[in-house]
Amino acid sequence: MDWLIYVAVFVVGALVVTGIFYLTFNPRMLATESGEVDLVLIGRTLLMIVLTSVAVAAMLMLGRYYVYTPPAIGGP
């Protein structure tokens, strides 16, 4: 059941990053031209990088504490 934690971390991270991609690269945002929009795009891109790094770090830390014990061969 510990693998469900990995799946949950991956799904939440993927949904957050996908949502930020949508907010950043939707056609209405890209059609607007101003200096403020450029800063928003840069800020959201940096936020995506940070969130992706946090999701990967969380998965690596969870993997470090997860110990898999294979089932015994031949029964008890």
KELOLO-983682 format. One record per residue: residue number from 1; residue in three letters; x, y, z of N, C-alpha, C in turn. Coordinates in Angstrom, 2 decimals, always signed. Layout:
! residues N
{NUM, 'ALA', {X, Y, Z}, {X, Y, Z}, {X, Y, Z}} ...
//
This chain:
! residues 76
{1, 'MET', {+0.81, -1.20, +0.00}, {+0.00, +0.00, +0.00}, {+0.85, +1.27, +0.00}} {2, 'ASP', {+2.13, +1.15, +0.31}, {+2.97, +2.34, +0.33}, {+3.14, +2.96, -1.05}} {3, 'TRP', {+2.97, +2.17, -2.10}, {+3.12, +2.70, -3.45}, {+2.02, +3.70, -3.77}} {4, 'LEU', {+0.92, +3.67, -3.04}, {-0.15, +4.64, -3.26}, {+0.31, +6.06, -2.92}} {5, 'ILE', {+1.24, +6.17, -1.99}, {+1.77, +7.49, -1.65}, {+2.52, +8.06, -2.85}} {6, 'TYR', {+3.32, +7.22, -3.53}, {+4.04, +7.67, -4.72}, {+3.06, +8.12, -5.80}} {7, 'VAL', {+2.02, +7.33, -5.99}, {+1.02, +7.68, -7.01}, {+0.34, +8.99, -6.66}} {8, 'ALA', {+0.00, +9.18, -5.38}, {-0.66, +10.41, -4.96}, {+0.24, +11.63, -5.16}} {9, 'VAL', {+1.50, +11.51, -4.77}, {+2.44, +12.63, -4.95}, {+2.61, +12.95, -6.43}} {10, 'PHE', {+2.73, +11.93, -7.26}, {+2.89, +12.14, -8.69}, {+1.66, +12.80, -9.29}} {11, 'VAL', {+0.48, +12.31, -8.93}, {-0.76, +12.84, -9.51}, {-0.97, +14.29, -9.08}} {12, 'VAL', {-0.78, +14.58, -7.81}, {-0.96, +15.96, -7.34}, {+0.05, +16.89, -8.01}} {13, 'GLY', {+1.30, +16.47, -8.08}, {+2.32, +17.28, -8.75}, {+2.01, +17.50, -10.22}} {14, 'ALA', {+1.57, +16.44, -10.90}, {+1.24, +16.55, -12.33}, {+0.04, +17.48, -12.54}} {15, 'LEU', {-0.97, +17.39, -11.69}, {-2.14, +18.26, -11.84}, {-1.79, +19.72, -11.59}} {16, 'VAL', {-0.98, +19.98, -10.58}, {-0.60, +21.37, -10.29}, {+0.22, +21.95, -11.43}} {17, 'VAL', {+1.21, +21.21, -11.90}, {+2.06, +21.71, -12.99}, {+1.24, +21.87, -14.27}} {18, 'THR', {+0.33, +20.94, -14.56}, {-0.52, +21.06, -15.75}, {-1.42, +22.28, -15.65}} {19, 'GLY', {-1.97, +22.53, -14.47}, {-2.80, +23.72, -14.28}, {-2.02, +25.00, -14.49}} {20, 'ILE', {-0.79, +25.03, -14.00}, {+0.03, +26.23, -14.20}, {+0.42, +26.38, -15.67}} {21, 'PHE', {+0.70, +25.25, -16.35}, {+0.95, +25.32, -17.79}, {-0.25, +25.93, -18.51}} {22, 'TYR', {-1.45, +25.49, -18.15}, {-2.64, +26.03, -18.80}, {-2.78, +27.52, -18.55}} {23, 'LEU', {-2.60, +27.94, -17.30}, {-2.71, +29.36, -16.99}, {-1.64, +30.20, -17.68}} {24, 'THR', {-0.47, +29.61, -17.85}, {+0.63, +30.36, -18.45}, {+0.52, +30.45, -19.97}} {25, 'PHE', {+0.18, +29.36, -20.60}, {+0.27, +29.30, -22.06}, {-1.08, +29.26, -22.76}} {26, 'ASN', {-2.15, +29.75, -22.12}, {-3.42, +29.80, -22.82}, {-3.37, +30.93, -23.86}} {27, 'PRO', {-4.16, +30.83, -24.94}, {-4.06, +31.80, -26.04}, {-4.36, +33.24, -25.62}} {28, 'ARG', {-5.26, +33.47, -24.69}, {-5.57, +34.84, -24.28}, {-4.36, +35.50, -23.62}} {29, 'MET', {-3.62, +34.72, -22.84}, {-2.45, +35.27, -22.16}, {-1.35, +35.59, -23.17}} {30, 'LEU', {-1.16, +34.71, -24.14}, {-0.08, +34.92, -25.11}, {-0.41, +36.01, -26.12}} {31, 'ALA', {-1.72, +36.30, -26.31}, {-2.12, +37.35, -27.26}, {-1.91, +38.75, -26.68}} {32, 'THR', {-1.81, +38.85, -25.38}, {-1.63, +40.15, -24.73}, {-0.16, +40.52, -24.75}} {33, 'GLU', {+0.10, +41.76, -25.11}, {+1.50, +42.21, -25.17}, {+1.72, +43.33, -24.16}} {34, 'SER', {+2.54, +43.05, -23.17}, {+2.94, +44.09, -22.21}, {+4.11, +43.55, -21.40}} {35, 'GLY', {+4.78, +44.45, -20.73}, {+5.91, +44.05, -19.90}, {+5.46, +43.24, -18.69}} {36, 'GLU', {+4.27, +43.57, -18.18}, {+3.76, +42.85, -17.02}, {+3.45, +41.39, -17.36}} {37, 'VAL', {+2.92, +41.16, -18.55}, {+2.61, +39.79, -18.98}, {+3.89, +38.98, -19.09}} {38, 'ASP', {+4.96, +39.60, -19.58}, {+6.24, +38.89, -19.67}, {+6.73, +38.47, -18.28}} {39, 'LEU', {+6.59, +39.36, -17.31}, {+7.00, +39.01, -15.96}, {+6.14, +37.91, -15.37}} {40, 'VAL', {+4.85, +37.92, -15.69}, {+3.96, +36.86, -15.22}, {+4.37, +35.53, -15.82}} {41, 'LEU', {+4.69, +35.51, -17.11}, {+5.12, +34.27, -17.75}, {+6.41, +33.74, -17.13}} {42, 'ILE', {+7.35, +34.63, -16.87}, {+8.60, +34.22, -16.25}, {+8.36, +33.71, -14.84}} {43, 'GLY', {+7.52, +34.40, -14.09}, {+7.22, +33.97, -12.72}, {+6.53, +32.61, -12.68}} {44, 'ARG', {+5.58, +32.39, -13.57}, {+4.88, +31.10, -13.60}, {+5.80, +29.98, -14.06}} {45, 'THR', {+6.70, +30.28, -14.98}, {+7.66, +29.27, -15.41}, {+8.58, +28.88, -14.25}} {46, 'LEU', {+9.06, +29.86, -13.51}, {+9.88, +29.57, -12.34}, {+9.10, +28.78, -11.29}} {47, 'LEU', {+7.82, +29.11, -11.12}, {+6.98, +28.38, -10.19}, {+6.82, +26.91, -10.61}} {48, 'MET', {+6.69, +26.67, -11.91}, {+6.60, +25.29, -12.41}, {+7.88, +24.53, -12.12}} {49, 'ILE', {+9.01, +25.17, -12.30}, {+10.29, +24.52, -12.02}, {+10.40, +24.16, -10.55}} {50, 'VAL', {+10.03, +25.09, -9.67}, {+10.11, +24.84, -8.24}, {+9.15, +23.72, -7.83}} {51, 'LEU', {+7.91, +23.76, -8.31}, {+6.94, +22.73, -7.95}, {+7.35, +21.35, -8.45}} {52, 'THR', {+7.91, +21.29, -9.64}, {+8.39, +20.01, -10.16}, {+9.54, +19.49, -9.30}} {53, 'SER', {+10.44, +20.37, -8.90}, {+11.55, +19.96, -8.03}, {+11.06, +19.47, -6.69}} {54, 'VAL', {+10.05, +20.14, -6.13}, {+9.50, +19.72, -4.84}, {+8.84, +18.35, -4.96}} {55, 'ALA', {+8.09, +18.12, -6.04}, {+7.44, +16.82, -6.23}, {+8.48, +15.70, -6.37}} {56, 'VAL', {+9.53, +15.95, -7.13}, {+10.58, +14.94, -7.31}, {+11.31, +14.70, -5.99}} {57, 'ALA', {+11.61, +15.77, -5.26}, {+12.29, +15.62, -3.97}, {+11.43, +14.83, -2.98}} {58, 'ALA', {+10.13, +15.10, -2.97}, {+9.24, +14.36, -2.07}, {+9.22, +12.88, -2.43}} {59, 'MET', {+9.19, +12.57, -3.72}, {+9.18, +11.17, -4.14}, {+10.51, +10.50, -3.77}} {60, 'LEU', {+11.62, +11.21, -3.92}, {+12.91, +10.63, -3.55}, {+13.01, +10.40, -2.05}} {61, 'MET', {+12.51, +11.33, -1.25}, {+12.55, +11.15, +0.19}, {+11.64, +10.00, +0.62}} {62, 'LEU', {+10.47, +9.90, +0.01}, {+9.59, +8.77, +0.33}, {+10.25, +7.45, -0.06}} {63, 'GLY', {+10.93, +7.43, -1.19}, {+11.61, +6.22, -1.64}, {+12.74, +5.82, -0.72}} {64, 'ARG', {+13.36, +6.78, -0.10}, {+14.47, +6.47, +0.81}, {+13.97, +5.75, +2.05}} {65, 'TYR', {+12.77, +6.09, +2.50}, {+12.24, +5.49, +3.72}, {+11.41, +4.24, +3.46}} {66, 'TYR', {+11.15, +3.95, +2.18}, {+10.35, +2.78, +1.85}, {+11.25, +1.56, +1.76}} {67, 'VAL', {+10.92, +0.52, +2.50}, {+11.68, -0.71, +2.48}, {+10.77, -1.81, +1.97}} {68, 'TYR', {+11.15, -2.38, +0.83}, {+10.34, -3.45, +0.24}, {+10.86, -4.80, +0.74}} {69, 'THR', {+9.96, -5.58, +1.30}, {+10.31, -6.92, +1.75}, {+9.60, -7.91, +0.84}} {70, 'PRO', {+10.35, -8.61, -0.01}, {+9.70, -9.55, -0.93}, {+9.11, -10.72, -0.16}} {71, 'PRO', {+8.06, -11.32, -0.71}, {+7.47, -12.47, -0.03}, {+8.43, -13.66, +0.00}} {72, 'ALA', {+8.30, -14.46, +1.02}, {+9.18, -15.65, +1.17}, {+8.84, -16.67, +0.09}} {73, 'ILE', {+9.88, -17.27, -0.47}, {+9.69, -18.32, -1.48}, {+9.48, -19.65, -0.78}} {74, 'GLY', {+8.47, -20.37, -1.17}, {+8.22, -21.67, -0.59}, {+7.28, -21.65, +0.59}} {75, 'GLY', {+6.76, -20.50, +0.94}, {+5.79, -20.43, +2.02}, {+6.42, -20.37, +3.40}} {76, 'PRO', {+5.62, -20.41, +4.45}, {+6.14, -20.27, +5.82}, {+6.87, -21.46, +6.32}} 
//
